Structures are given as C-alpha cells and as structure tokens.
Amino acid sequence: MPAGVQGLRGTGEFDADHRPKNYRELYTLLEPNGSAPLNALLSMMGTQATDDPEFKHFRDELPDRTLTVNNGAGYNTSATSIAVDAATEIAFFTSGTLVQNTATGEVMQIDTDASASPLTVTRNIGSTSYSITDNDILVAIGYADKEGDTSPTPIAWDATVASNYTQIFKTPVSISGTMQNTNLRTGSKEQELLTKALKLHMSDLERSMFFGIKAEVNGSTAQPTRYTGGLTTQITNVTDAASAFTTANQVTEKEFDRWLVETAFSKGSKERVCFVGATVAANLMEIAKNRWTPTSVDGSYGVSMTKYATFAGDLMVHLHPMFRQVPGMADAMIMLDMPYLSYRCMKNRDTQLQRDIHTADFDGVKHQYLTECGLEMTQAQVHTYLKNWQTVS
C-alpha cells in the first residue's frame, strides 16, 4: 500500500482514469517533480476559485495566556501588586484565575479583573514562600472559586481577518510566419516554444508562491497591479540558525529534536511537507544515519519524497530544484502543514493558453499562457521556515 500525505487526496488526484482540466494540471501531471512541486501538491488538493481579486478568510486560535514580570528589582514573598509587560492577553486574567510562576513553581490567584498592569494577586497558594524575579513568566493554569459564589467575568475574543491577492501571470510566445512554415529536423518550433513557455510559466507561479509579497499598486484606479503573498513573507514562525542556536549556523541533533517539539510541531497536524535545499537535505541525512530509517514515498499525488518518522511528527522531505537556483536557499527548510494551504484562482482565469492574440497585420502568430491566481494560507503559525542551517553536529 503506498504511503500518503495528509490533505493531498482529492479531486485533483490523477491516474489513467483522470483527465487534466487545464494546462497547470497538465504540467503538474507530466512533471510532478519538476520546477513546480508545490503547485503539483496544491493541484492534488483541488482548486478553489474566487470571484474577487482579494480573497479573505478568518483566523482564530486559543490564547497562550502568559505574562512576563516587569520589575528590575523583583518582588519579595509578600508583594501583592505585580507589574507585567504590556500584553494583549492581560484581559484573560480575570478574578479567580490561578497563575503559576514557571521559574519557581509558585501558584498565585488573581484578586481583581486585570485590564492593565499591575496584577493584584494572592501570593503563595499552599503556604510556600517564593520571591519573584524580573522577566519571570506567569502562565494561567485554571480557575478556582469559593463555594456559593457567583459566576466569574466572561471572556470573549474575535477572529482576525487575513487576505491575499490574485496575481496576473503572463508568458507569451511569438514566431514569424516564415518560421512557422519552415521544416526543421527538431520538429515544430512553435510547439517547442509553447512547451518551454509552459515550463517557464509554472516556474514563475512556483517562485511567487514561495517568495511573493502581498501588495496592491494603484488600487483605486481602473488598472491596479496586485501581487500575491508567498510562503516566506506570510509564515510567522521563522527560525534563523545564524542566531537561534548555541553555535551560529549549526544545529546539533539535540537542538534539532527540541526545535521540532517546541517550534515546528507546536501547532497543527503531526505531518509536514518539507521543501529543502541541498545543504539541509545533507544535514537531515547525517542526523538520520543512526537514528531514523528514511522511507522513500512516491504516492498517487506524484511528488517523490523521503519520510523521516520522528517522535515529534513525520517529515515528508522533497529536495526542491528551485532551491538550487535561488541564492540562500541551499541551507533553508520550509515546513508546510498542507491542509492549511490552498491554490486560489480568479474565476475562469486558471492557467490557460490564449492563442492568436496578435494583431491582424502581424506576419506570424503570438500566443500566451495566462494565470490569475494566489496562495491562501488559512493559518500562519502551523508552518515553519528554518534558514541558514549550514552544519550539524
């Protein structure tokens, strides 16, 4: 039984009984491991059309409910007014909330609803005496009420709205009438150019899905230009190995284990599709020698991967050919939780070949591939971008 990737079985799955619906799907069917493997995976999940060039969605998540003590001198065991850093989550600390100091283990209780610093608290629940140090982390650990009391203050929060734009991609092909009718040993020059143009067109889509930035220029005019945001500009969970670990640009096996648990798999599903550069691929293979048994995966979605089954979650790794071409990406890894990504195209504007777009007096033909599409990321924190990982020890 072939292995699968979560979220990648669906209406775009191709085999002998399926017909590609457009040139994008045709390309990803013929070359799933080519220049656009991300688009190949997105194709397997189906295409979602939009009837507006700006597509929006709601994002919602539970708060962390943590605060940081803000007092250089700290507090003794009897202080009951505790200053904390400004934080949007302070409203979640209502009267009756139990709070633990993660540095000492002290449990205290909020006495009055907190709308701003400082917190008013009852200290040392359980009669153990602890002091508090600047920058100690206070985390909500529940609620406790006295017998026969009324209900506590209710808490509510709203989802946030995120959006992206569709971007218009065009790749033209033109050939003179003379060349069109010249017999070449290599076959039709027009067809050759169309094939190369489709490859280039798909490469443009792929690069924008990774590196594009969301923007709209001249938005109030009749002809605005829109740019779709890509992965590297939308992912908020970014780790720079040049500064995040003990040795610059080096990640030890122990550090990588901890990073997987605390960062990469802290939210979302237990499986990630990882696009990596050559340096990171070598680093993963070095770690795997004595610890993991890599498994080659080539399921019906078409993109070949290597599976690393770690204790934190499964890494489905693909060496992206584009990462060989773009400077700085050889030592990068982009980890994606695929169910939270989708390909959005403008209605009736998915990849298509527009033939004969030349003027009537042109001695030849001109065609172009056109796509108006964008990348939708319904959650940002479930994806991870690790960069500058050059060595392992």
BELCORPE-V310437 format. One record per residue. N is the residue number from 1. OMEGA is omega in degrees with one decimal (* if undefined). NEAR is the number of other ideal C-beta (glycine too) atoms within 10 Angstrom. D_LAST is the distance of its C-alpha to the last C-alpha in whole Angstrom. Layout:
n:N omega:OMEGA near:NEAR d_last:D_LAST
n:N omega:OMEGA near:NEAR d_last:D_LAST
This chain:
n:1 omega:-178.5 near:4 d_last:36
n:2 omega:176.7 near:8 d_last:33
n:3 omega:-178.4 near:13 d_last:31
n:4 omega:175.8 near:14 d_last:31
n:5 omega:-176.7 near:22 d_last:30
n:6 omega:174.7 near:15 d_last:31
n:7 omega:-174.8 near:20 d_last:34
n:8 omega:174.5 near:23 d_last:34
n:9 omega:-178.3 near:14 d_last:37
n:10 omega:-171.4 near:11 d_last:40
n:11 omega:-178.9 near:11 d_last:43
n:12 omega:-176.7 near:22 d_last:41
n:13 omega:-173.8 near:16 d_last:40
n:14 omega:165.2 near:20 d_last:41
n:15 omega:-174.6 near:8 d_last:43
n:16 omega:-177.1 near:4 d_last:46
n:17 omega:-178.6 near:5 d_last:48
n:18 omega:178.7 near:13 d_last:47
n:19 omega:175.4 near:8 d_last:48
n:20 omega:-173.7 near:15 d_last:46
n:21 omega:179.5 near:14 d_last:48
n:22 omega:-175.5 near:15 d_last:47
n:23 omega:177.3 near:19 d_last:45
n:24 omega:179.8 near:27 d_last:42
n:25 omega:176.0 near:21 d_last:42
n:26 omega:-179.0 near:17 d_last:43
n:27 omega:-177.9 near:25 d_last:40
n:28 omega:174.5 near:28 d_last:37
n:29 omega:-176.2 near:17 d_last:39
n:30 omega:-176.8 near:14 d_last:39
n:31 omega:-177.5 near:16 d_last:36
n:32 omega:178.8 near:20 d_last:34
n:33 omega:-177.7 near:17 d_last:30
n:34 omega:-173.2 near:17 d_last:32
n:35 omega:-175.3 near:20 d_last:32
n:36 omega:-179.2 near:28 d_last:32
n:37 omega:176.5 near:25 d_last:30
n:38 omega:177.6 near:27 d_last:30
n:39 omega:176.4 near:24 d_last:34
n:40 omega:178.9 near:28 d_last:34
n:41 omega:178.6 near:27 d_last:33
n:42 omega:178.1 near:26 d_last:35
n:43 omega:-179.4 near:29 d_last:38
n:44 omega:-177.9 near:25 d_last:37
n:45 omega:179.8 near:21 d_last:38
n:46 omega:-177.8 near:12 d_last:41
n:47 omega:176.8 near:19 d_last:42
n:48 omega:-179.5 near:12 d_last:44
n:49 omega:175.1 near:14 d_last:46
n:50 omega:178.3 near:20 d_last:47
n:51 omega:175.9 near:8 d_last:51
n:52 omega:-178.0 near:11 d_last:50
n:53 omega:172.1 near:20 d_last:47
n:54 omega:179.9 near:14 d_last:45
n:55 omega:-173.0 near:21 d_last:44
n:56 omega:173.5 near:11 d_last:43
n:57 omega:178.7 near:16 d_last:42
n:58 omega:174.3 near:10 d_last:42
n:59 omega:179.2 near:14 d_last:38
n:60 omega:178.6 near:9 d_last:38
n:61 omega:177.4 near:13 d_last:36
n:62 omega:179.0 near:7 d_last:36
n:63 omega:176.1 near:13 d_last:36
n:64 omega:-179.0 near:11 d_last:33
n:65 omega:173.9 near:17 d_last:36
n:66 omega:177.5 near:15 d_last:34
n:67 omega:-179.4 near:25 d_last:35
n:68 omega:-179.9 near:13 d_last:34
n:69 omega:-177.7 near:23 d_last:36
n:70 omega:177.0 near:16 d_last:37
n:71 omega:-175.6 near:18 d_last:39
n:72 omega:-178.9 near:8 d_last:38
n:73 omega:-176.4 near:7 d_last:40
n:74 omega:-178.0 near:13 d_last:39
n:75 omega:175.4 near:19 d_last:41
n:76 omega:-173.6 near:11 d_last:43
n:77 omega:-175.1 near:12 d_last:44
n:78 omega:-179.2 near:9 d_last:47
n:79 omega:-177.8 near:15 d_last:46
n:80 omega:176.5 near:13 d_last:47
n:81 omega:-171.4 near:12 d_last:46
n:82 omega:177.3 near:24 d_last:43
n:83 omega:179.3 near:14 d_last:42
n:84 omega:176.1 near:21 d_last:39
n:85 omega:175.8 near:11 d_last:37
n:86 omega:-177.4 near:10 d_last:39
n:87 omega:-179.9 near:19 d_last:38
n:88 omega:-175.9 near:8 d_last:39
n:89 omega:-175.1 near:14 d_last:39
n:90 omega:-179.5 near:17 d_last:41
n:91 omega:178.3 near:16 d_last:44
n:92 omega:-179.2 near:18 d_last:42
n:93 omega:-179.1 near:24 d_last:43
n:94 omega:179.7 near:17 d_last:46
n:95 omega:-178.7 near:15 d_last:49
n:96 omega:179.7 near:19 d_last:48
n:97 omega:174.9 near:24 d_last:44
n:98 omega:-176.8 near:17 d_last:42
n:99 omega:175.5 near:23 d_last:39
n:100 omega:170.3 near:17 d_last:36
n:101 omega:-174.0 near:20 d_last:34
n:102 omega:180.0 near:13 d_last:31
n:103 omega:-174.3 near:14 d_last:30
n:104 omega:-175.3 near:14 d_last:33
n:105 omega:179.7 near:10 d_last:34
n:106 omega:174.0 near:21 d_last:37
n:107 omega:176.9 near:19 d_last:40
n:108 omega:-177.7 near:21 d_last:42
n:109 omega:178.4 near:15 d_last:45
n:110 omega:-177.7 near:23 d_last:46
n:111 omega:179.7 near:15 d_last:49
n:112 omega:178.6 near:13 d_last:50
n:113 omega:-178.4 near:16 d_last:49
n:114 omega:173.4 near:23 d_last:46
n:115 omega:177.4 near:9 d_last:47
n:116 omega:176.7 near:10 d_last:46
n:117 omega:5.8 near:17 d_last:44
n:118 omega:173.3 near:15 d_last:45
n:119 omega:172.2 near:22 d_last:45
n:120 omega:-169.1 near:13 d_last:47
n:121 omega:164.7 near:22 d_last:46
n:122 omega:-172.6 near:12 d_last:47
n:123 omega:167.7 near:21 d_last:45
n:124 omega:174.5 near:16 d_last:43
n:125 omega:-176.4 near:15 d_last:44
n:126 omega:171.2 near:7 d_last:45
n:127 omega:173.4 near:5 d_last:46
n:128 omega:-174.7 near:12 d_last:43
n:129 omega:176.4 near:10 d_last:43
n:130 omega:170.5 near:18 d_last:39
n:131 omega:-177.7 near:16 d_last:39
n:132 omega:-179.5 near:21 d_last:37
n:133 omega:176.8 near:15 d_last:35
n:134 omega:178.9 near:13 d_last:34
n:135 omega:169.7 near:12 d_last:32
n:136 omega:-179.7 near:22 d_last:32
n:137 omega:177.1 near:13 d_last:31
n:138 omega:-177.9 near:24 d_last:34
n:139 omega:177.5 near:13 d_last:34
n:140 omega:-177.8 near:19 d_last:37
n:141 omega:177.1 near:13 d_last:37
n:142 omega:-176.6 near:10 d_last:41
n:143 omega:176.7 near:13 d_last:45
n:144 omega:-177.7 near:11 d_last:47
n:145 omega:176.6 near:11 d_last:51
n:146 omega:-177.6 near:6 d_last:54
n:147 omega:175.2 near:4 d_last:57
n:148 omega:-177.3 near:5 d_last:59
n:149 omega:177.6 near:8 d_last:58
n:150 omega:-177.9 near:5 d_last:57
n:151 omega:179.8 near:7 d_last:55
n:152 omega:178.7 near:14 d_last:52
n:153 omega:-180.0 near:11 d_last:51
n:154 omega:179.8 near:6 d_last:50
n:155 omega:177.0 near:13 d_last:47
n:156 omega:174.1 near:5 d_last:47
n:157 omega:-176.0 near:13 d_last:44
n:158 omega:173.0 near:7 d_last:45
n:159 omega:176.4 near:10 d_last:42
n:160 omega:-179.6 near:10 d_last:41
n:161 omega:175.1 near:9 d_last:42
n:162 omega:-177.8 near:18 d_last:40
n:163 omega:173.8 near:13 d_last:41
n:164 omega:-179.4 near:24 d_last:40
n:165 omega:165.1 near:26 d_last:42
n:166 omega:-179.7 near:23 d_last:43
n:167 omega:-179.3 near:25 d_last:42
n:168 omega:177.8 near:16 d_last:45
n:169 omega:177.2 near:19 d_last:43
n:170 omega:175.8 near:13 d_last:46
n:171 omega:-174.6 near:22 d_last:45
n:172 omega:174.5 near:15 d_last:49
n:173 omega:178.8 near:23 d_last:50
n:174 omega:-178.9 near:15 d_last:53
n:175 omega:-178.4 near:18 d_last:55
n:176 omega:178.2 near:13 d_last:59
n:177 omega:179.5 near:11 d_last:61
n:178 omega:179.5 near:9 d_last:62
n:179 omega:-179.3 near:15 d_last:58
n:180 omega:-175.8 near:13 d_last:59
n:181 omega:177.3 near:7 d_last:61
n:182 omega:179.0 near:11 d_last:60
n:183 omega:-179.5 near:6 d_last:59
n:184 omega:178.2 near:9 d_last:56
n:185 omega:-177.1 near:4 d_last:54
n:186 omega:179.6 near:6 d_last:51
n:187 omega:-174.8 near:9 d_last:53
n:188 omega:177.9 near:15 d_last:53
n:189 omega:179.2 near:15 d_last:52
n:190 omega:-180.0 near:16 d_last:52
n:191 omega:177.6 near:10 d_last:50
n:192 omega:-179.6 near:14 d_last:48
n:193 omega:177.5 near:16 d_last:47
n:194 omega:178.8 near:19 d_last:47
n:195 omega:178.9 near:14 d_last:45
n:196 omega:-179.7 near:12 d_last:42
n:197 omega:178.6 near:17 d_last:44
n:198 omega:177.0 near:21 d_last:42
n:199 omega:-179.9 near:15 d_last:39
n:200 omega:179.1 near:13 d_last:39
n:201 omega:179.9 near:24 d_last:40
n:202 omega:175.6 near:25 d_last:38
n:203 omega:176.8 near:18 d_last:35
n:204 omega:177.7 near:18 d_last:36
n:205 omega:-177.4 near:26 d_last:36
n:206 omega:-178.7 near:21 d_last:33
n:207 omega:177.4 near:17 d_last:32
n:208 omega:177.8 near:19 d_last:34
n:209 omega:178.2 near:23 d_last:32
n:210 omega:-167.1 near:20 d_last:29
n:211 omega:-177.5 near:15 d_last:30
n:212 omega:178.3 near:22 d_last:34
n:213 omega:-178.2 near:12 d_last:35
n:214 omega:178.8 near:19 d_last:38
n:215 omega:173.6 near:14 d_last:41
n:216 omega:-179.1 near:13 d_last:45
n:217 omega:-178.1 near:10 d_last:47
n:218 omega:-175.3 near:10 d_last:51
n:219 omega:-178.5 near:12 d_last:50
n:220 omega:-179.1 near:6 d_last:54
n:221 omega:-179.5 near:8 d_last:55
n:222 omega:-176.8 near:5 d_last:56
n:223 omega:177.6 near:6 d_last:54
n:224 omega:173.0 near:12 d_last:50
n:225 omega:-177.9 near:13 d_last:47
n:226 omega:-178.6 near:19 d_last:44
n:227 omega:-178.6 near:19 d_last:40
n:228 omega:177.4 near:27 d_last:38
n:229 omega:-179.3 near:23 d_last:35
n:230 omega:-175.4 near:23 d_last:32
n:231 omega:-173.9 near:20 d_last:29
n:232 omega:178.9 near:17 d_last:27
n:233 omega:179.1 near:15 d_last:30
n:234 omega:-178.8 near:20 d_last:31
n:235 omega:-179.5 near:18 d_last:27
n:236 omega:-177.3 near:11 d_last:27
n:237 omega:-173.2 near:17 d_last:24
n:238 omega:176.0 near:13 d_last:22
n:239 omega:178.2 near:19 d_last:18
n:240 omega:-178.2 near:14 d_last:17
n:241 omega:178.0 near:25 d_last:13
n:242 omega:-176.7 near:14 d_last:15
n:243 omega:-171.3 near:9 d_last:16
n:244 omega:-175.0 near:17 d_last:15
n:245 omega:-173.4 near:19 d_last:12
n:246 omega:178.8 near:10 d_last:11
n:247 omega:-177.4 near:11 d_last:10
n:248 omega:175.5 near:13 d_last:12
n:249 omega:179.2 near:16 d_last:11
n:250 omega:177.6 near:17 d_last:7
n:251 omega:177.4 near:26 d_last:7
n:252 omega:177.7 near:15 d_last:5
n:253 omega:179.7 near:13 d_last:7
n:254 omega:179.2 near:10 d_last:9
n:255 omega:179.2 near:17 d_last:10
n:256 omega:176.2 near:21 d_last:10
n:257 omega:-178.0 near:16 d_last:12
n:258 omega:179.0 near:14 d_last:14
n:259 omega:177.9 near:21 d_last:15
n:260 omega:-177.2 near:20 d_last:16
n:261 omega:-170.4 near:14 d_last:19
n:262 omega:-174.4 near:10 d_last:20
n:263 omega:-171.4 near:17 d_last:20
n:264 omega:-176.9 near:25 d_last:20
n:265 omega:-179.5 near:23 d_last:22
n:266 omega:179.2 near:14 d_last:24
n:267 omega:176.9 near:16 d_last:27
n:268 omega:-175.4 near:21 d_last:28
n:269 omega:-178.0 near:15 d_last:28
n:270 omega:177.9 near:11 d_last:25
n:271 omega:179.9 near:20 d_last:25
n:272 omega:168.2 near:27 d_last:23
n:273 omega:-174.6 near:25 d_last:24
n:274 omega:172.2 near:24 d_last:21
n:275 omega:-172.4 near:24 d_last:22
n:276 omega:171.0 near:26 d_last:19
n:277 omega:-174.3 near:23 d_last:18
n:278 omega:-179.2 near:14 d_last:17
n:279 omega:179.7 near:20 d_last:14
n:280 omega:177.2 near:27 d_last:13
n:281 omega:178.5 near:19 d_last:15
n:282 omega:178.1 near:16 d_last:12
n:283 omega:179.0 near:23 d_last:9
n:284 omega:179.0 near:22 d_last:11
n:285 omega:178.9 near:15 d_last:12
n:286 omega:177.3 near:13 d_last:9
n:287 omega:-173.7 near:19 d_last:8
n:288 omega:-172.5 near:16 d_last:12
n:289 omega:-173.9 near:8 d_last:12
n:290 omega:-171.9 near:7 d_last:13
n:291 omega:-175.4 near:11 d_last:14
n:292 omega:173.8 near:16 d_last:16
n:293 omega:-179.8 near:8 d_last:19
n:294 omega:-179.4 near:16 d_last:19
n:295 omega:176.8 near:13 d_last:23
n:296 omega:-176.7 near:9 d_last:25
n:297 omega:177.8 near:19 d_last:27
n:298 omega:-175.0 near:13 d_last:30
n:299 omega:-174.6 near:18 d_last:33
n:300 omega:177.1 near:14 d_last:36
n:301 omega:166.7 near:27 d_last:34
n:302 omega:-177.0 near:21 d_last:33
n:303 omega:-179.0 near:22 d_last:30
n:304 omega:-177.7 near:14 d_last:28
n:305 omega:171.8 near:25 d_last:24
n:306 omega:-176.2 near:19 d_last:21
n:307 omega:172.9 near:17 d_last:21
n:308 omega:-179.0 near:22 d_last:18
n:309 omega:179.8 near:12 d_last:20
n:310 omega:179.6 near:18 d_last:18
n:311 omega:-179.7 near:10 d_last:19
n:312 omega:-178.3 near:18 d_last:20
n:313 omega:-177.4 near:18 d_last:21
n:314 omega:175.2 near:21 d_last:22
n:315 omega:176.5 near:25 d_last:20
n:316 omega:-166.1 near:26 d_last:22
n:317 omega:176.0 near:24 d_last:20
n:318 omega:176.6 near:21 d_last:22
n:319 omega:-173.2 near:20 d_last:21
n:320 omega:-178.9 near:26 d_last:24
n:321 omega:179.6 near:14 d_last:26
n:322 omega:-179.2 near:18 d_last:27
n:323 omega:173.6 near:23 d_last:23
n:324 omega:-172.7 near:11 d_last:23
n:325 omega:-175.2 near:12 d_last:27
n:326 omega:-179.9 near:14 d_last:26
n:327 omega:178.3 near:5 d_last:24
n:328 omega:-176.5 near:10 d_last:21
n:329 omega:178.7 near:23 d_last:21
n:330 omega:-179.0 near:18 d_last:18
n:331 omega:-179.5 near:22 d_last:15
n:332 omega:174.0 near:22 d_last:17
n:333 omega:176.9 near:27 d_last:18
n:334 omega:-175.4 near:24 d_last:21
n:335 omega:-173.0 near:25 d_last:21
n:336 omega:171.4 near:24 d_last:25
n:337 omega:-164.8 near:25 d_last:27
n:338 omega:179.0 near:24 d_last:30
n:339 omega:-179.5 near:16 d_last:33
n:340 omega:176.2 near:19 d_last:33
n:341 omega:174.0 near:23 d_last:33
n:342 omega:178.0 near:19 d_last:36
n:343 omega:179.6 near:23 d_last:38
n:344 omega:176.5 near:22 d_last:41
n:345 omega:174.1 near:20 d_last:44
n:346 omega:-178.5 near:19 d_last:47
n:347 omega:180.0 near:11 d_last:50
n:348 omega:-177.4 near:9 d_last:51
n:349 omega:173.0 near:17 d_last:49
n:350 omega:-171.0 near:20 d_last:46
n:351 omega:-178.4 near:26 d_last:45
n:352 omega:175.6 near:15 d_last:48
n:353 omega:177.2 near:17 d_last:50
n:354 omega:-175.8 near:12 d_last:53
n:355 omega:171.0 near:12 d_last:55
n:356 omega:179.1 near:8 d_last:58
n:357 omega:-179.4 near:15 d_last:57
n:358 omega:175.3 near:14 d_last:59
n:359 omega:-173.0 near:6 d_last:62
n:360 omega:-176.3 near:4 d_last:66
n:361 omega:-178.8 near:5 d_last:66
n:362 omega:-179.0 near:13 d_last:63
n:363 omega:-178.9 near:9 d_last:63
n:364 omega:178.3 near:13 d_last:60
n:365 omega:175.6 near:17 d_last:58
n:366 omega:177.0 near:15 d_last:55
n:367 omega:173.0 near:19 d_last:53
n:368 omega:168.5 near:18 d_last:50
n:369 omega:-179.7 near:24 d_last:47
n:370 omega:173.7 near:18 d_last:47
n:371 omega:169.4 near:23 d_last:45
n:372 omega:-172.0 near:23 d_last:45
n:373 omega:176.0 near:27 d_last:42
n:374 omega:-179.9 near:27 d_last:39
n:375 omega:177.3 near:26 d_last:36
n:376 omega:177.9 near:22 d_last:37
n:377 omega:-174.1 near:22 d_last:34
n:378 omega:171.4 near:14 d_last:36
n:379 omega:-178.5 near:18 d_last:33
n:380 omega:-170.9 near:15 d_last:30
n:381 omega:179.0 near:15 d_last:28
n:382 omega:177.6 near:24 d_last:27
n:383 omega:-175.7 near:25 d_last:25
n:384 omega:178.4 near:25 d_last:22
n:385 omega:176.1 near:19 d_last:21
n:386 omega:-178.1 near:24 d_last:17
n:387 omega:178.3 near:20 d_last:17
n:388 omega:175.4 near:19 d_last:15
n:389 omega:-172.5 near:27 d_last:11
n:390 omega:-177.2 near:15 d_last:11
n:391 omega:178.0 near:16 d_last:7
n:392 omega:177.4 near:18 d_last:4
n:393 omega:* near:13 d_last:0
